[in-house]
């Protein structure tokens, strides 16, 4: 080996989205994942910027799974000049064939709406990150590859997939670079699934590594995940609590891929057993409909695929596809359940359902997944009394509930157990895909597991040489990261501004009379003048 391989963390460093790791050897440049940034507007703006590397210079991409925070910028990569193969598992390819065109459609639609507003405001039009044609071109470059079989990318680098237990088709990636005494063995965890996940078998991979790049989404959390029976009992309690309002609705913001299918299988199971009253279940997501067909086709690969097939045949289950079908949900009478994307309430049809129900006491919102900082879902989870949706101010009177037993991610003890099964790790563990408290919690677990284990917390755009003695930070100090450590994985000024507007409106509404409102506004104006 002429030189040590190096790795650069162009995403999922100090934050849970934008997974993107560039691995460089003397002969090859390989990208692990190419995901969208989500969360605050400051982070999401990175999706519109040029890549911090040349897409045309890449030899290959290895994709861990289909979730948009791992795959969502692949069409942009292709649009900007990448022409090489994109390796993934067969099920991941099938899901990407649904999810990437959907992502392109959402961007085109949202940009069209934004440009109409910009025209009225006298602002310049903007372009979507990519379009449907870019998504279609990306699918042509994707290469399905089975689990546990080696694929050579060059004479000095090869990889193989291992089941990650997170999502249909999800994989950890084993990479070998070089040979003999100069060989480096790397393991990229991808997203690791928890125990007792309904549709996925437990994650697996060999032991004995030089470097492990490990996700940390719930590194500081001990969920004490229940068994299948315990999980269903908790869901049963939430449904029965919401159903006390006979004319109410239970809204479940959910990721359209796998989380929705798991919830549907458990809901129908509970209704079949008579544990909850049978009622209409509406899956309000065209993406979920198409993704469910992929799950149906791969049902034999799922741990409890028969339960999903039973749910799909239930007469009280409905899927909406057209906008008209979705709007008609607002006219439903009697208690019903609506599952709609997105899981963090940032886009999609769930925002329309929330506008219709958040201000009504008979509504219930059940959050069943991770809510990133700066998202609408996180604001609801944190107890906001008022939120803004599509420019409208909405009072939150609905019952906001949380049920974190459908997470696709292992919690802290499960991640530590996964690492323990991979030992020895001779050089270092990189902690990625987590906000700063989660990474700190994971570091503490690693110190208890193996005090001598080297743990590295990379920052955005940091580069490390993967030497035979350990990881060496070789980041170019002349090229600062696109965002500083204090700008990722947390609220930004856009969030603070919206909170200020809502707080000001609340104070004005509570003021006793016109004079009191005038005093409040003068104080605000005085503060602005003093800031100048």
RODO-2510 file (C-alpha; in nm, 4 decimals, decimal comma):
residues 532
     n   res          X          Y          Z
     1     x     0,0000     0,0000     0,0000
     2     x     0,1584     0,3252    -0,1119
     3     x    -0,0358     0,5441     0,1253
     4     x    -0,2785     0,5086     0,4119
     5     x    -0,6462     0,5191     0,3238
     6     x    -0,8369     0,8202     0,4476
     7     x    -1,1980     0,8932     0,5316
     8     x    -1,3880     1,2229     0,5236
     9     x    -1,7191     1,2705     0,7041
    10     x    -1,9310     1,4827     0,4713
    11     x    -2,2529     1,4127     0,6629
    12     x    -2,4046     1,2519     0,9724
    13     x    -2,1292     1,4073     1,1868
    14     x    -2,2788     1,5673     1,4975
    15     x    -2,6225     1,5234     1,3434
    16     x    -2,8489     1,2330     1,2453
    17     x    -2,8989     1,3117     0,8776
    18     x    -2,7020     1,3598     0,5572
    19     x    -2,5082     1,0328     0,5838
    20     x    -2,2091     1,0612     0,3462
    21     x    -1,8597     0,9214     0,3995
    22     x    -1,5814     0,9487     0,1412
    23     x    -1,3246     0,6674     0,1519
    24     x    -1,0044     0,7270    -0,0461
    25     x    -0,7184     0,4891    -0,1174
    26     x    -0,4240     0,5318    -0,3481
    27     x    -0,6307     0,3968    -0,6380
    28     x    -0,9988     0,4411    -0,5537
    29     x    -1,2490     0,6976    -0,4278
    30     x    -1,5628     0,5345    -0,2876
    31     x    -1,8626     0,7043    -0,1286
    32     x    -2,0584     0,5337     0,1482
    33     x    -2,4155     0,6717     0,1322
    34     x    -2,5255     1,0051    -0,0115
    35     x    -2,8144     1,1243     0,2013
    36     x    -3,0187     1,4378     0,2413
    37     x    -2,9791     1,6697     0,5368
    38     x    -3,2986     1,7185     0,7350
    39     x    -3,3808     1,9153     1,0485
    40     x    -3,3122     2,2890     1,0698
    41     x    -3,3162     2,5075     0,7598
    42     x    -2,9469     2,5750     0,8086
    43     x    -2,8733     2,2042     0,7677
    44     x    -3,1218     2,1539     0,4855
    45     x    -2,9561     2,4356     0,2897
    46     x    -2,6524     2,2062     0,2529
    47     x    -2,8621     1,9938     0,0157
    48     x    -2,8608     2,2845    -0,2321
    49     x    -2,4888     2,3573    -0,2138
    50     x    -2,2298     2,1911    -0,4388
    51     x    -2,0791     1,8715    -0,3037
    52     x    -1,7476     1,9292    -0,1214
    53     x    -1,5872     1,6787    -0,3592
    54     x    -1,6030     1,6113    -0,7317
    55     x    -1,8821     1,3609    -0,8107
    56     x    -1,7134     1,2759    -1,1423
    57     x    -1,4001     1,1607    -0,9590
    58     x    -1,5798     0,8865    -0,7659
    59     x    -1,5307     0,5250    -0,8705
    60     x    -1,8361     0,3833    -0,6906
    61     x    -2,1030     0,4410    -0,4286
    62     x    -2,2022     0,1847    -0,1657
    63     x    -2,5507     0,2430    -0,0239
    64     x    -2,6455     0,1015     0,3176
    65     x    -3,0230     0,1400     0,2772
    66     x    -3,3018     0,3323     0,1095
    67     x    -3,3980     0,5913     0,3711
    68     x    -3,3718     0,9415     0,2265
    69     x    -3,1177     1,0603     0,4846
    70     x    -2,8883     0,7940     0,3342
    71     x    -2,9939     0,7843    -0,0323
    72     x    -3,1700     1,1153    -0,0995
    73     x    -2,8861     1,3034    -0,2728
    74     x    -2,7896     1,0225    -0,5102
    75     x    -2,9828     1,1850    -0,7987
    76     x    -2,7977     1,5105    -0,7350
    77     x    -2,4707     1,3162    -0,7406
    78     x    -2,5632     1,1709    -1,0803
    79     x    -2,6867     1,5075    -1,2048
    80     x    -2,3510     1,6625    -1,1082
    81     x    -2,1397     1,4123    -1,2996
    82     x    -2,1143     1,0775    -1,1202
    83     x    -2,1323     0,7932    -1,3756
    84     x    -2,0167     0,4906    -1,1761
    85     x    -2,2049     0,2019    -1,0138
    86     x    -2,4167     0,2360    -0,6991
    87     x    -2,4077    -0,0917    -0,5054
    88     x    -2,6934    -0,1886    -0,2740
    89     x    -2,8959    -0,4931    -0,1729
    90     x    -3,1779    -0,6030    -0,4091
    91     x    -3,4515    -0,4888    -0,1688
    92     x    -3,2825    -0,1496    -0,1293
    93     x    -3,2900    -0,1054    -0,5066
    94     x    -3,6609    -0,1890    -0,5148
    95     x    -3,7332     0,0620    -0,2386
    96     x    -3,5184     0,3312    -0,4023
    97     x    -3,7182     0,2799    -0,7216
    98     x    -4,0147     0,4049    -0,5182
    99     x    -3,8518     0,6559    -0,2849
   100     x    -3,6190     0,8540    -0,5126
   101     x    -3,8862     0,9433    -0,7720
   102     x    -4,1138     1,0395    -0,4821
   103     x    -3,8409     1,2619    -0,3392
   104     x    -3,7987     1,4294    -0,6779
   105     x    -4,1759     1,4830    -0,7056
   106     x    -4,1921     1,6438    -0,3598
   107     x    -3,9071     1,8792    -0,4445
   108     x    -4,0585     1,9812    -0,7767
   109     x    -4,3969     2,0415    -0,6151
   110     x    -4,2603     2,2376    -0,3180
   111     x    -4,0332     2,4498    -0,5382
   112     x    -4,3267     2,5282    -0,7655
   113     x    -4,5256     2,6516    -0,4659
   114     x    -4,2273     2,8464    -0,3328
   115     x    -4,1680     3,0149    -0,6678
   116     x    -4,5289     3,1330    -0,6786
   117     x    -4,4743     3,2973    -0,3402
   118     x    -4,1355     3,4341    -0,4478
   119     x    -4,2897     3,5913    -0,7566
   120     x    -4,5438     3,7747    -0,5427
   121     x    -4,2635     3,8899    -0,3115
   122     x    -4,0398     3,9991    -0,5973
   123     x    -3,7786     3,7340    -0,5234
   124     x    -3,5834     3,5243    -0,7696
   125     x    -3,7107     3,1739    -0,8547
   126     x    -3,5254     2,8682    -0,7242
   127     x    -3,4683     2,5260    -0,8783
   128     x    -3,5296     2,1852    -0,7194
   129     x    -3,2226     1,9920    -0,6066
   130     x    -3,3053     1,7383    -0,8778
   131     x    -3,6014     1,6249    -1,0836
   132     x    -3,7724     1,3020    -1,1870
   133     x    -3,5348     1,2516    -1,4813
   134     x    -3,2344     1,2665    -1,2461
   135     x    -3,3969     1,0095    -1,0170
   136     x    -3,4650     0,7791    -1,3131
   137     x    -3,1040     0,8097    -1,4321
   138     x    -2,9829     0,7187    -1,0832
   139     x    -3,1808     0,3950    -1,0788
   140     x    -3,0066     0,2868    -1,4014
   141     x    -2,6704     0,3104    -1,2254
   142     x    -2,7773     0,1033    -0,9229
   143     x    -2,6387    -0,2500    -0,8987
   144     x    -2,8115    -0,5063    -0,6725
   145     x    -2,5691    -0,7135    -0,4672
   146     x    -2,6608    -0,9910    -0,2190
   147     x    -2,5641    -1,0138     0,1465
   148     x    -2,2375    -1,1772     0,2554
   149     x    -2,0799    -1,1980    -0,0909
   150     x    -1,7589    -1,0125    -0,1765
   151     x    -1,7483    -0,7548    -0,4550
   152     x    -1,4120    -0,6243    -0,5787
   153     x    -1,4031    -0,2543    -0,6616
   154     x    -1,0338    -0,2586    -0,7549
   155     x    -0,7336    -0,4872    -0,7000
   156     x    -0,6890    -0,3318    -0,3525
   157     x    -1,0431    -0,2744    -0,2234
   158     x    -1,3439    -0,5006    -0,1818
   159     x    -1,6655    -0,5003     0,0230
   160     x    -1,9592    -0,7134     0,1292
   161     x    -2,2945    -0,6511     0,2957
   162     x    -2,4229    -0,7800     0,6300
   163     x    -2,7801    -0,7564     0,7571
   164     x    -2,8264    -0,4442     0,9726
   165     x    -3,1785    -0,5290     1,0954
   166     x    -3,2997    -0,1712     1,0442
   167     x    -3,5129    -0,1766     0,7294
   168     x    -3,5986    -0,4109     0,4455
   169     x    -3,2673    -0,4427     0,2570
   170     x    -3,0614    -0,2486     0,5120
   171     x    -2,6975    -0,3466     0,5463
   172     x    -2,3763    -0,2862     0,7320
   173     x    -2,0760    -0,2667     0,4998
   174     x    -1,7502    -0,4547     0,5483
   175     x    -1,4611    -0,3015     0,3549
   176     x    -1,1136    -0,4486     0,3093
   177     x    -0,8338    -0,2290     0,1774
   178     x    -0,4960    -0,3701     0,0791
   179     x    -0,3529    -0,7088     0,1712
   180     x    -0,1132    -0,8761     0,4102
   181     x     0,0387    -0,6624     0,6842
   182     x    -0,0938    -0,3459     0,5198
   183     x    -0,4552    -0,4618     0,5108
   184     x    -0,7201    -0,2431     0,6800
   185     x    -1,0540    -0,3885     0,7828
   186     x    -1,3381    -0,1364     0,8177
   187     x    -1,7011    -0,1834     0,9201
   188     x    -1,9650     0,0804     0,8488
   189     x    -2,2625     0,0016     1,0706
   190     x    -2,5247     0,1808     0,8632
   191     x    -2,8338     0,2117     1,0823
   192     x    -2,8598    -0,0731     1,3331
   193     x    -3,2032    -0,2112     1,4157
   194     x    -3,3266    -0,2902     1,7686
   195     x    -3,4217    -0,6213     1,9225
   196     x    -3,7871    -0,7280     1,8826
   197     x    -3,8275    -0,5446     1,5529
   198     x    -4,1402    -0,6903     1,3963
   199     x    -4,0295    -0,7357     1,0360
   200     x    -3,6510    -0,7635     1,0659
   201     x    -3,4104    -1,0289     1,1853
   202     x    -3,1376    -0,9232     1,4294
   203     x    -2,8293    -0,7470     1,2845
   204     x    -2,5169    -0,9467     1,2102
   205     x    -2,1528    -0,8951     1,1106
   206     x    -1,8117    -1,0566     1,1849
   207     x    -1,5784    -0,9618     1,4693
   208     x    -1,2261    -0,8201     1,4601
   209     x    -1,1692    -0,4820     1,2928
   210     x    -0,9220    -0,2027     1,2544
   211     x    -1,1897     0,0663     1,2387
   212     x    -1,5654     0,0725     1,3006
   213     x    -1,7880     0,3622     1,1958
   214     x    -2,0926     0,3291     1,4208
   215     x    -2,4240     0,5112     1,4295
   216     x    -2,5232     0,6766     1,7610
   217     x    -2,8806     0,7965     1,7089
   218     x    -2,9984     0,6754     2,0500
   219     x    -2,6579     0,6477     2,2154
   220     x    -2,7781     0,8262     2,5287
   221     x    -3,1141     0,6468     2,5542
   222     x    -3,2125     0,3240     2,7275
   223     x    -3,5602     0,2481     2,5941
   224     x    -3,5835    -0,0951     2,7537
   225     x    -3,7650    -0,2117     2,4415
   226     x    -4,0487    -0,4529     2,5200
   227     x    -4,1263    -0,7866     2,3592
   228     x    -4,3726    -0,8104     2,0701
   229     x    -4,6520    -0,8615     2,3230
   230     x    -4,5389    -0,5685     2,5345
   231     x    -4,5120    -0,3397     2,2318
   232     x    -4,8633    -0,4290     2,1177
   233     x    -4,9995    -0,3719     2,4683
   234     x    -4,8516    -0,0217     2,4683
   235     x    -5,0025     0,0512     2,1271
   236     x    -5,3343    -0,0902     2,2462
   237     x    -5,3367     0,1524     2,5417
   238     x    -5,2660     0,4493     2,3146
   239     x    -5,5409     0,3574     2,0678
   240     x    -5,7988     0,2992     2,3414
   241     x    -5,7040     0,6297     2,5064
   242     x    -5,7529     0,8190     2,1801
   243     x    -6,0761     0,6303     2,0999
   244     x    -6,2483     0,7724     2,4079
   245     x    -6,3350     1,0623     2,1794
   246     x    -6,5978     0,9001     1,9604
   247     x    -6,5667     1,1671     1,6928
   248     x    -6,1928     1,1994     1,7278
   249     x    -5,8980     1,0822     1,5252
   250     x    -5,5635     0,9267     1,6040
   251     x    -5,2964     1,0768     1,3777
   252     x    -4,9691     0,8884     1,3518
   253     x    -4,6884     1,0701     1,1675
   254     x    -4,4811     0,7846     1,0368
   255     x    -4,2065     0,7105     0,7912
   256     x    -4,3753     0,5594     0,4887
   257     x    -4,1253     0,2773     0,4582
   258     x    -4,1332    -0,0005     0,7208
   259     x    -4,2623     0,2017     1,0202
   260     x    -4,6013     0,2322     0,8538
   261     x    -4,6074    -0,1372     0,7648
   262     x    -4,5138    -0,2379     1,1216
   263     x    -4,7852    -0,0200     1,2728
   264     x    -5,0435    -0,1499     1,0294
   265     x    -4,9578    -0,5129     1,1082
   266     x    -4,9830    -0,4541     1,4843
   267     x    -5,3067    -0,2526     1,4608
   268     x    -5,4845    -0,5202     1,2595
   269     x    -5,3453    -0,7892     1,4921
   270     x    -5,4945    -0,6074     1,7944
   271     x    -5,8282    -0,5653     1,6175
   272     x    -5,8352    -0,9313     1,5180
   273     x    -5,7758    -1,0233     1,8834
   274     x    -6,0492    -0,7862     2,0023
   275     x    -5,8038    -0,5800     2,2088
   276     x    -5,9105    -0,2592     2,0330
   277     x    -6,2359    -0,1858     1,8535
   278     x    -6,2203    -0,2240     1,4790
   279     x    -6,2236     0,1152     1,3063
   280     x    -6,1096     0,2620     0,9740
   281     x    -5,7308     0,2716     0,9293
   282     x    -5,6256     0,5099     0,6534
   283     x    -5,2727     0,5060     0,5129
   284     x    -5,2569     0,8570     0,3709
   285     x    -4,9450     0,8313     0,1593
   286     x    -4,8934     0,7360    -0,2058
   287     x    -4,5347     0,6505    -0,1157
   288     x    -4,6497     0,4123     0,1564
   289     x    -4,8809     0,2429    -0,0916
   290     x    -4,6001     0,1822    -0,3397
   291     x    -4,3538     0,0857    -0,0667
   292     x    -4,6038    -0,1611     0,0766
   293     x    -4,6138    -0,3384    -0,2575
   294     x    -4,2351    -0,3782    -0,2345
   295     x    -4,2768    -0,5251     0,1133
   296     x    -4,5417    -0,7604    -0,0216
   297     x    -4,3014    -0,8804    -0,2910
   298     x    -4,0266    -0,9359    -0,0325
   299     x    -4,2533    -1,0777     0,2398
   300     x    -4,0603    -1,4051     0,2520
   301     x    -3,7496    -1,2120     0,3579
   302     x    -3,9347    -1,0570     0,6529
   303     x    -3,9379    -1,2150     0,9961
   304     x    -4,3169    -1,1891     1,0366
   305     x    -4,4181    -1,1270     0,6782
   306     x    -4,7424    -1,3242     0,7217
   307     x    -4,8729    -1,0645     0,9704
   308     x    -4,8190    -0,7871     0,7190
   309     x    -4,9941    -0,9851     0,4457
   310     x    -5,2913    -1,0410     0,6797
   311     x    -5,3111    -0,6677     0,7541
   312     x    -5,3031    -0,5765     0,3862
   313     x    -5,6105    -0,7930     0,3320
   314     x    -5,8142    -0,6385     0,6165
   315     x    -6,1369    -0,4747     0,4995
   316     x    -6,1036    -0,1723     0,7299
   317     x    -5,7636    -0,0737     0,5854
   318     x    -5,7639     0,1914     0,3145
   319     x    -5,4856     0,3531     0,1151
   320     x    -5,5229     0,6988    -0,0383
   321     x    -5,3469     0,7834    -0,3601
   322     x    -5,4985     1,0958    -0,5138
   323     x    -5,5138     1,4398    -0,3558
   324     x    -5,8936     1,4187    -0,3632
   325     x    -5,8905     1,0952    -0,1646
   326     x    -5,6577     1,2552     0,0888
   327     x    -5,8750     1,5661     0,1306
   328     x    -6,1808     1,3481     0,1822
   329     x    -6,0302     1,2168     0,5077
   330     x    -6,1169     1,5477     0,6723
   331     x    -6,4853     1,4664     0,6185
   332     x    -6,4723     1,1307     0,7982
   333     x    -6,7045     1,0868     1,0942
   334     x    -6,6521     0,8610     1,3905
   335     x    -6,3203     0,7576     1,5417
   336     x    -6,0557     0,6649     1,2864
   337     x    -5,6784     0,6222     1,2591
   338     x    -5,4652     0,7996     0,9996
   339     x    -5,1030     0,7052     0,9344
   340     x    -4,9286     0,9606     0,7121
   341     x    -4,5773     1,0708     0,6211
   342     x    -4,3512     1,2341     0,7054
   343     x    -4,2405     1,0862     1,0357
   344     x    -4,0980     1,4191     1,1591
   345     x    -4,3983     1,6195     1,0288
   346     x    -4,1731     1,8175     0,7953
   347     x    -4,3548     1,7544     0,4674
   348     x    -4,6217     1,5456     0,3056
   349     x    -4,9837     1,4870     0,3891
   350     x    -4,9427     1,4668     0,7659
   351     x    -4,9138     1,8456     0,7732
   352     x    -5,2596     1,8785     0,6194
   353     x    -5,4022     1,6346     0,8749
   354     x    -5,2319     1,8261     1,1573
   355     x    -5,3796     2,1562     1,0373
   356     x    -5,7230     1,9962     1,0613
   357     x    -5,6782     1,8331     1,4032
   358     x    -5,4117     2,0021     1,6163
   359     x    -5,6495     2,2730     1,7368
   360     x    -5,9187     2,0212     1,8386
   361     x    -5,9190     1,8596     2,1816
   362     x    -6,0661     1,5370     2,0470
   363     x    -5,7605     1,4811     1,8291
   364     x    -5,4585     1,2729     1,9306
   365     x    -5,1139     1,2810     1,7700
   366     x    -4,8959     0,9773     1,8393
   367     x    -4,5244     1,0291     1,7668
   368     x    -4,3617     0,6928     1,6988
   369     x    -4,0129     0,7805     1,5777
   370     x    -3,7113     1,0024     1,6228
   371     x    -3,7839     1,3760     1,5937
   372     x    -3,4762     1,5700     1,4840
   373     x    -3,4010     1,9096     1,6339
   374     x    -3,5727     2,1928     1,4467
   375     x    -3,8513     1,9787     1,3007
   376     x    -4,2218     2,0310     1,3594
   377     x    -4,2353     1,6892     1,5220
   378     x    -3,9716     1,7937     1,7777
   379     x    -4,1647     2,1121     1,8596
   380     x    -4,4793     1,9075     1,9237
   381     x    -4,2827     1,6560     2,1274
   382     x    -4,1345     1,9374     2,3367
   383     x    -4,4810     2,0716     2,4230
   384     x    -4,5245     2,3737     2,1948
   385     x    -4,8578     2,5455     2,2585
   386     x    -4,8655     2,7019     1,9120
   387     x    -4,7007     2,6021     1,5845
   388     x    -4,6883     2,7359     1,2306
   389     x    -4,7872     2,5090     0,9436
   390     x    -4,7729     2,6330     0,5848
   391     x    -4,7778     2,9918     0,7079
   392     x    -5,0774     2,9453     0,9410
   393     x    -5,0618     2,9747     1,3177
   394     x    -5,2201     2,6682     1,4825
   395     x    -5,3007     2,6346     1,8527
   396     x    -5,2076     2,2926     1,9896
   397     x    -5,5037     2,1541     2,1824
   398     x    -5,4807     1,7945     2,0628
   399     x    -5,3318     1,5322     2,2910
   400     x    -4,9639     1,4829     2,1939
   401     x    -4,8410     1,1358     2,2814
   402     x    -4,5140     0,9520     2,2279
   403     x    -4,4555     0,5807     2,1777
   404     x    -4,0909     0,5072     2,1083
   405     x    -4,1116     0,1300     2,0682
   406     x    -4,1328     0,1344     1,6885
   407     x    -3,7960     0,2939     1,6384
   408     x    -3,5870     0,1522     1,3586
   409     x    -3,2720     0,2276     1,5617
   410     x    -3,1088     0,0321     1,8402
   411     x    -3,0946     0,2162     2,1717
   412     x    -2,7752     0,2792     2,3679
   413     x    -2,7451    -0,0644     2,5351
   414     x    -2,8229    -0,2399     2,2055
   415     x    -2,5592    -0,0360     2,0229
   416     x    -2,3060    -0,1177     2,2945
   417     x    -2,4001    -0,4852     2,2618
   418     x    -2,3542    -0,4634     1,8846
   419     x    -2,0080    -0,3103     1,9298
   420     x    -1,9161    -0,5718     2,1911
   421     x    -1,9972    -0,8481     1,9424
   422     x    -1,7646    -0,6854     1,6854
   423     x    -1,4594    -0,6696     1,9150
   424     x    -1,1703    -0,6478     1,8995
   425     x    -1,1570    -0,3064     1,7326
   426     x    -0,7845    -0,2504     1,7167
   427     x    -0,7584     0,1144     1,6126
   428     x    -1,0729     0,3246     1,6680
   429     x    -1,4499     0,3536     1,6712
   430     x    -1,5908     0,6615     1,4957
   431     x    -1,9249     0,7740     1,6402
   432     x    -2,1531     0,9228     1,3751
   433     x    -2,5237     0,9695     1,2954
   434     x    -2,6123     1,1226     1,6312
   435     x    -2,6675     1,4593     1,7924
   436     x    -2,4041     1,5678     2,0441
   437     x    -2,5770     1,4374     2,3619
   438     x    -2,6315     1,0982     2,1956
   439     x    -2,2673     1,0772     2,0913
   440     x    -2,1555     1,1746     2,4422
   441     x    -2,3756     0,8998     2,5850
   442     x    -2,2337     0,6484     2,3407
   443     x    -1,8770     0,7494     2,4254
   444     x    -1,9502     0,6842     2,7936
   445     x    -2,0856     0,3396     2,7097
   446     x    -1,7711     0,2645     2,5082
   447     x    -1,5495     0,3642     2,8003
   448     x    -1,7353     0,1222     3,0258
   449     x    -1,7199    -0,1501     2,7641
   450     x    -1,3486    -0,1170     2,6884
   451     x    -1,1648     0,1706     2,8643
   452     x    -0,8701     0,1282     2,6282
   453     x    -1,0885     0,1594     2,3158
   454     x    -1,0119     0,4709     2,1104
   455     x    -1,3313     0,6645     2,0330
   456     x    -1,3372     0,9448     1,7745
   457     x    -1,6169     1,2010     1,7340
   458     x    -1,5719     1,3437     1,3832
   459     x    -1,7087     1,6849     1,2936
   460     x    -1,8613     1,7764     0,9588
   461     x    -1,6099     1,7549     0,6690
   462     x    -1,3308     1,6247     0,8962
   463     x    -1,0699     1,3987     0,7297
   464     x    -0,8690     1,1230     0,8977
   465     x    -0,5803     0,9072     0,7838
   466     x    -0,6539     0,5462     0,8773
   467     x    -0,2993     0,4480     0,9666
   468     x    -0,1685     0,1201     1,1051
   469     x    -0,1297     0,2915     1,4427
   470     x    -0,4579     0,4780     1,4597
   471     x    -0,6726     0,7562     1,3163
   472     x    -0,4961     1,0869     1,2485
   473     x    -0,6941     1,4063     1,1877
   474     x    -0,5521     1,5610     0,8691
   475     x    -0,8321     1,8108     0,8030
   476     x    -0,7249     2,1141     0,6035
   477     x    -0,7448     2,4075     0,8450
   478     x    -0,7509     2,6410     0,5449
   479     x    -1,0842     2,4919     0,4353
   480     x    -1,3356     2,5273     0,7190
   481     x    -1,6268     2,2838     0,7459
   482     x    -1,9465     2,3889     0,5708
   483     x    -2,1133     2,4209     0,9118
   484     x    -1,9508     2,4559     1,2517
   485     x    -2,0115     2,2120     1,5352
   486     x    -2,2595     2,4530     1,6958
   487     x    -2,4682     2,4706     1,3782
   488     x    -2,5482     2,1036     1,3268
   489     x    -2,7932     1,8902     1,5206
   490     x    -2,9632     2,1858     1,6892
   491     x    -3,2104     2,4682     1,6356
   492     x    -3,1052     2,7575     1,4137
   493     x    -3,2103     3,1193     1,3780
   494     x    -3,5043     3,0214     1,1580
   495     x    -3,6441     2,8172     1,4468
   496     x    -3,5730     3,0968     1,6968
   497     x    -3,7459     3,3486     1,4706
   498     x    -4,0594     3,1354     1,4370
   499     x    -4,0667     3,0868     1,8151
   500     x    -4,0305     3,4609     1,8675
   501     x    -4,3172     3,5357     1,6277
   502     x    -4,5430     3,2853     1,8035
   503     x    -4,4482     3,4159     2,1490
   504     x    -4,5112     3,7746     2,0420
   505     x    -4,8497     3,6825     1,8972
   506     x    -4,9420     3,5030     2,2208
   507     x    -4,8441     3,8051     2,4317
   508     x    -5,0477     4,0352     2,2082
   509     x    -5,3500     3,8048     2,2288
   510     x    -5,3260     3,7961     2,6093
   511     x    -5,2883     4,1745     2,6438
   512     x    -5,5789     4,3413     2,8223
   513     x    -5,6465     4,6142     2,5689
   514     x    -5,5113     4,8198     2,2792
   515     x    -5,2908     5,0265     2,5105
   516     x    -5,1235     4,7163     2,6530
   517     x    -5,0578     4,5818     2,3056
   518     x    -4,9037     4,9123     2,2069
   519     x    -4,6653     4,8963     2,5036
   520     x    -4,5509     4,5471     2,4005
   521     x    -4,4852     4,6562     2,0437
   522     x    -4,2943     4,9664     2,1562
   523     x    -4,0693     4,7488     2,3747
   524     x    -3,9986     4,5234     2,0787
   525     x    -3,9248     4,8223     1,8576
   526     x    -3,6946     4,9709     2,1234
   527     x    -3,5031     4,6429     2,1463
   528     x    -3,4576     4,6388     1,7686
   529     x    -3,3353     4,9992     1,7671
   530     x    -3,0877     4,9265     2,0482
   531     x    -2,9552     4,6268     1,8527
   532     x    -2,8730     4,8615     1,5628
***
